[in-house]
Amino acid sequence: MTQLHPDPAPDFDQPVAVLKHCHGRIRKQLSTLEKLLTHLPLSQAETGGADEQARQAAQAVLKYFEKAAHLHHDDEEQDLIPMLRAVARGEDAATLQALAPTILQDHKDMDAMWQDLHEQLTAIADGSGTQLSASTVQRFSQRYLSHMEREESTMAPMAMRLFSPEQMAQLGQAMRQRRNIEPSGGGSAGANAATASACEPAAKAIGERVADLRKDYGQASLDENGVDADPILQFTRWFEEALKAEVNEPNAMSVATVGADGRPSSRIVLVKQFDARGFTWYTNYDSQKGRELAGKPFACLLFFWSELERQVRIEGTVERTSAEESDKYFNSRPLKSRLSAIASEQSAPIASRAALEHNYEETARQYGEAPPRPSDWGGFRLVPERIEFWQGRRSRFHDRIVYTRQEDGSWTRQRLQP
């Protein structure tokens, strides 16, 4: 269903040929997509889901369009069209003026259709789904094919007629840099290596590749008229949905504090209770966060539920829970966790893991089955003053609804721009 060996590519000293070569690669991926559409019903009938051939095909299409399609668009929008506009005259200028808006609109429409296909292909690729919209595949394929035909019949010949060798070199260099491909150095082996991925970005250092990691969101929306008037009740609703969706550790949250020097620090802890009073977690009061909260009793919590494309940010003042609350929770913990809380001077340096284990063994021998809660261990409760609910949306146009507590204890809410 997919081609295993890449076809040879021209070098970037022939940028128009590279563009046509990339069109050929796109046509092969569109063919794979259409074959996958035909194959999926057979796979469903035989295996009850997406078989290995279907998964590999979906992965190949995803890989190419995620990594390479935007490069073709950028080649045209940022280099080819502006360069043609700079040199086209008379009939060429009129043709370009009529054609360029269509090309740019094609890019927007194809990107929108790809977002619809992306979610379906991702499910097929990981074996969790078999749905693939035939109408979207057909519209996507037809739009791409007609788009490429327009470019090959009009823009490519125009560039070949109008561009000087220097301008061709300029276009080729821009395309090379966009793909992070170094000049080949003139040797045939070097040229083949440099152009083998002419339609795709070259490998980058991991620190550079993070810029290419992107996921578009689209599971749900969030409307200010559809949320609860009470942010705690709204949080409860979302938390229950996180539990139902089996989000990995839905009670995990980041706690950000500020030291006496004004420098922030953060860490992940587990919320152990939330109600109208606030959000409670337990820790060592002599730890870094404990000391920072003693000096500046303000914090920001952040819950991130990636499976639901949601996050909740909570800001407010922090207070200690009562000794009775801390005792109750401490005594509910597993025995080994209670012993660990006594044995560890949280955030203090220690010589080795062996020394830490020794402290634990000594604590276990001393307290046995009934260790008492240490006086330097207990709960913190953040009393919320501001709570923001964030729902991921497509193209980074996210929904954000923020609640702000008023002096009388009531809450106001409003939408924020993404």
C-alpha positions, 0 to 999 in steps of 0.5 A, a space after each residue: 500500500 506504500 512505497 518502501 524505497 524513495 525515488 531519486 530527487 533533483 538537487 536544490 540547484 533545480 528548485 522548480 524540479 524539486 517542487 515537481 518532485 515533491 508533487 510526485 511524492 504527494 500524489 503517491 501519499 494521496 494514492 495510499 490514502 485512497 487505497 486505505 479507504 478501500 482497504 479498511 472495510 476488508 480489515 474491519 471484516 477480517 480482524 474487527 479493526 485496523 490491521 497492520 497494513 492499514 496501520 502502516 499506511 495511516 502512519 506513512 500518510 501522517 508522517 508525510 503530511 505532518 512533516 512535509 506538507 507545510 514546507 511546500 506551502 511555505 515554499 510557495 507563500 514565502 518565496 516562489 510567489 513573492 519572487 514571481 511578483 517581483 519580476 512578472 510583467 504584463 500578461 504574466 503579472 495579470 495571470 499571477 494576480 488572478 492565480 495567487 489568491 487561489 493558491 493561498 486559499 487552497 492552502 487554507 482549505 487543504 489545512 482545514 481538511 487535513 485536520 479532519 483527516 488527522 484525527 481519523 488517521 491517528 486512530 487508525 495508526 494506533 489501532 484504536 479506530 477504523 473510521 475514515 471519511 470518504 467524502 473528506 478523503 475525496 475532497 482533500 485529494 481532489 483539491 490537492 491534485 487540482 492545486 498541483 496542476 495549477 502550479 505545474 501548468 502556470 507557476 512553474 513554467 513562469 518561474 522557468 521563463 522569468 527567473 535568472 540563474 541567481 534567482 533560481 539559486 536564491 529559491 533553491 537556497 531558501 528551500 534548502 534552509 527551510 528543510 535544514 539541509 546542508 549543501 551537498 559539496 558537489 559529490 554525487 554521493 553527497 548530492 544524493 544524501 542531500 536530496 533524498 529528503 528534498 520534500 521533507 525536513 532533514 534531521 535536526 538536533 533534539 533541541 531544534 526538533 522540539 519546535 516541530 512537535 505540534 498537535 492540533 486539538 479539537 475534542 471539545 469546546 468551552 462556552 462561557 454560557 455553558 459552564 457552571 456559575 461556581 468554578 468549584 462545581 465546574 472543576 468537579 465536573 471536569 475532574 469527574 470527566 477526567 476520571 471517567 476518561 481514565 486520565 493518567 493521574 488526574 489528581 496530579 498538579 503542578 504547584 508553583 511557589 516563589 522564594 524570598 529572592 523572587 525566583 519561582 520554583 515548581 513541582 508535581 504533587 497530588 491533590 488530596 481534597 478539594 471543596 468550597 474551601 480550596 485545594 489541599 495537598 500534604 508535604 513536609 513543612 520544612 521542604 523547599 515549597 514549605 519554606 517558600 510558602 511560609 515566607 510568601 503564602 501564595 501559589 499557582 496550581 496547574 492541572 493538565 489532562 492531555 487526554 481531554 486536551 484540558 488544563 485548569 490553572 488556579 491561583 490564590 493564597 495558601 494556608 496550613 490545614 488544621 492538625 486534626 485534618 493532617 492527623 486524619 490524612 496521615 493515619 490513612 496513608 499506607 504504613 511505608 508512606 508514613 515511615 518515609 515521611 518521618 525518615 526523610 528530611 525532604 529537600 535536605 542533602 544526603 550522602 547516598 541512597 544507602 544512607 536514605 535507606 538506613 534512615 528508613 530502617 531505623 525509623 521502622 525499628 523505632 516506630 513499628 506499626 504506629 508511627 506518629 505524624 511528625 510536627 513538620 509534616 501536614 497539609 496546605 490548602 490553596 484558597 482560590 482567588 482566580 481559576 481558569 479553565 482551558 480547552 484546546 481548540 484547533 489552530 491554537 484558537 483555544 477556549 479560555 474561561 476565567 473566574 475571579 473571586 469578588 470581595 463578597 465571595 461571589 465569582 465573576 467569569 469572562 472569556 480570555 483570548 487564546 
